[in-house]
């Protein structure tokens, strides 16, 4: 059974370089609450080799631990997660053509109250971790949207420039949670 208490877990998802980190940080500051940074980026930046299936398994396990945490010291109405398991599932499928069952199970059973799906209508910025620029961003956006629809998760699509994304996210949170 899914937990519907506070704080609400809000996961930002979407292709690379769509403003998830910026938006997650803005929202956590606006609502004076916790922002859970993207673990995958930190982990991949620290390794000195091409990541493996086992590395992505480790990342998924860490994401699950972050999502099932029940005590978020300092959290108010929300906890914002910069990236979640939907992205990791698609990463497994795209790179390794298989997904560990524990990832599927976690997606089905761990409560996430709302997803903010960032559309790739802002400029993609190359860095040492990003792999999927160009048309691949639209392809991945559609994959993430399909997953959210498949699981019947509540989500809003976030578009526009940085300020528009922030204002839209605030509006969606306000309407979803009567703020």
KARA-V286795 format. One record per run of one state. SS is the DSSP state (A for helix, B for strand, O for the rest). FROM is the first residue (numbers start at 0). LEN is the number of residues. Records with the same first field share a line. If there is no record, write none. Layout:
BEGIN
SS=FROM-LEN  FROM-LEN
END
This chain:
BEGIN
O=0-7  14-5  30-3  36-2  46-6  68-9  82-2  96-4  109-4  118-17  150-4  158-3  177-2
B=7-7  33-3  77-5  113-5  154-4
A=19-11  38-8  52-16  84-12  100-9  135-15  161-16
END
